[in-house]
Amino acid sequence: MLDVTVIEDPEAAAVSLDPIRARLLAELAAGPASAAMLAGKVGLPRQKVNYHLKALERHGLVELAGERRKGNVTERLMRATAASYVISPLALAEVQPDPDRFRDQLSARWLLALGARLVRDVGSLITGAAKARKRLATYALDGEVRFASAADRAAFIEELTAGVSALVRKYDAPDAEGGRDHRIVVAVHPTLKPQNPEHPEHPEHPELSHP
């Protein structure tokens, strides 16, 4: 089972967003189970669960893990193909975000468009690497920092921009024969506060200095 996989097909995305099927995916990510085993957990008849499992299987979201005999019946044990799923903007290709349409380094929506492109591109690269049975060379850095003031945050961003720009100028070799282009995305955004225990479906959002 993969840790995470990207859904690029619109029909597969629609299947995964169905509440019942999403629940079945969550159950099967925890371990293989048959339709009969899942029926009691989700409160549906076995035949109805089988219907949903077949839809998930058609789109590669679940797969056969094995079979077992139970009386005169052979049960199919299914499992999720990944522990978690991310829907690529390719599933909504006609309306996917385009970071090149409007560039604003201080815009949260532009940051969102960059993030969407990151999901789309890396998802497609993972798919291609898997088909070619090759390893994909990537790197990510994740961390948190607390700024004492807005001025400190502005100074940090200025130094970060200067430092990354200097590295790009140092190592960029546009005329290198056999070289390969790489995209660099650096983001800074407020950290979400922990969820409100009284209303877990509505996480508390930090105050923002820009709308």
N, C-alpha and C positions, 0 to 999 in steps of 0.2 A: 504493500500500500504506500502510495506517495504521501508526503506530508501535506502538500498543497498542489492543486492543479488549476489551470486556467480554462474556463469554458468560453469558447469562441463562437460556437454555433448558436444562432438565435433560438432554434427549437429546443436545444439542450438547455439553454438559459431559462426558457419559459417552463420547461419541465422541472428544473431545479427550484424555481421560485414558488411552485405550488406548495402551500403549507403542509399538506399531508406528506408529499414526497420529500420535502425538506426534513420533516420529522423522521421519515424512514432512513434518509441518508445519515442523519445524526445517530440513529440506533445502529446502523450497519457500520459506521465508522468505529464504534466501540467494539465490534466483533461480529463474526458471521452469524446469521440467523435465518430461519426459514419463514415462510409466509405465516405459518401457524404460530410460530413463536412471536412474530411481530404483531399479529392480530390482537393479542391480549394487551400489548403495550400501547397500541395506538387506538384501541377501542373500535376496530373495524372488523367485518367478516373476513375470513381468510381469502375468499374469492376476490374481494375488493382490494386487499393488500396485494395479491398476485397481479392484478391488473396494473397497479401502480409500479410494482417491481419490474414488470415487463417494459413499461414506458421508460423507466430509469435505465434498464439494461440496454435498450435499443440505442440510447444516446451515450453509452459508455460510462455512465455514472456509477453503476454497480456491475459486479461480475460474479460468475459462479465460483464459489470457494470449495465446493464439494457436495456430495450427496450422502444421504443416510436412509436406511430402511426403518420405517416405523409401522409395524404391523404389515399390512398388505400394500402400504403406500411408500413410495420413494420420495423423500423430501429434498428439495434443492436448497442448499445453504448458500445464501448470497452475502456478499461483503461490498462495502464502498470501495471505489477505486482510489480514493484519497481521504485523508483525515479532514480536509477542508477544501473549499472551492472558492475561486474568485472569478467573477464574470468580467470578461474582457470588453472594452468598448467596441470591439469588432462585432459583438452581438447586436449592437445598435450602430452599425457602420455608417448609415446615412446621417446620423446626428451625433457622432462621436466628437469629443472636444478636439479642437485644433489650437495648440499653443502658439502657432505662428500667426494666427488671425489677429491676436491682440496681445502684445507683449508689455507686461507691467510687473516689474519685480516686487512691487509692494501690494499687488493684488492677490487676495486669497483665492479668487476664482481662477486666476492664471496658474497659481500653485496647484490647484485641483486639476486643471487641464494637463499640467506637466505630469502629475501623478497618474492620471488616466493613460497618458501616452506611455508612461513607464510600464504600467500593467500590460498594455497592448503589446508593446515591443518585446518585453522580456517573456511574456507568454508565448508569442510567436517563435522567439528564439529557442525556448525550452522545447516546444513542439518539434521544431526542425532538428535540434540536437538529438532528441530522443529517436527520431526516425533514422538519423544518420549514425546512431549509437556512438555519439561523441560527447565529450564533456564540455559544458558551456563555461567559459571563463568570465566570471563576474566578481564584483566586490561591493560590499555595502558597509557603511558606518552608521551606527545608531547611538545616540546619547542624549543626555538632558543637561541643561545648564540653567541656573537661576540668576537672572540679572537683577542687580540692586536698583537699577533705574532704567528709564527709557533711553537715557543718554548712553549708558553702558551697552545696551542692546545695539544702539546705532553704531557705536564704536566697534563692537564685536563684528557686526555685519560688514563694516568698512574694511577691517583687517582681514576678515574671511575672504571677501571679494578680491582684495589685493593679493592675498596669498595663493588662492586658487588660480587667479589670472596669471600670476607669475609662473606657476607650475605648468599651466597650459602652454604659455609662450616657450618655456624651456624644453618641453618634450614634444611639442607638436611638430610633425614632420610631414607636411602635406605632399611633398614630392618623393617620399620614400617608396621605392618599388617593393611591392609585396607587403606594404604596411596595411593595417586595418583601422578604420575609423571607430572610435568609441564615443559614446555620449556620457556626459557628466551632469548629474543633477544634484544640486545642494539645496536643501530646504531648511528654513527656520520658521517654526510656528509655535504658538502657545500650547502647553500641555493641557489635555483635558483633565478636569478634576474627577475624582472618583464618583461613581454613580450615587445618586441620592437614594439611601436605603428605603425611604418611604415611597419613592417613585423610580424604581430601577430602570424603567423603560425610558426615562428622561434624564440623561446624564447632565450634570451641571456644567455649563460652559464658562470659561474664564472671560473676564472682561477684555474687550479688544480695543485697541487704540484707533483702529480704522474700521469703517463699516464694510 
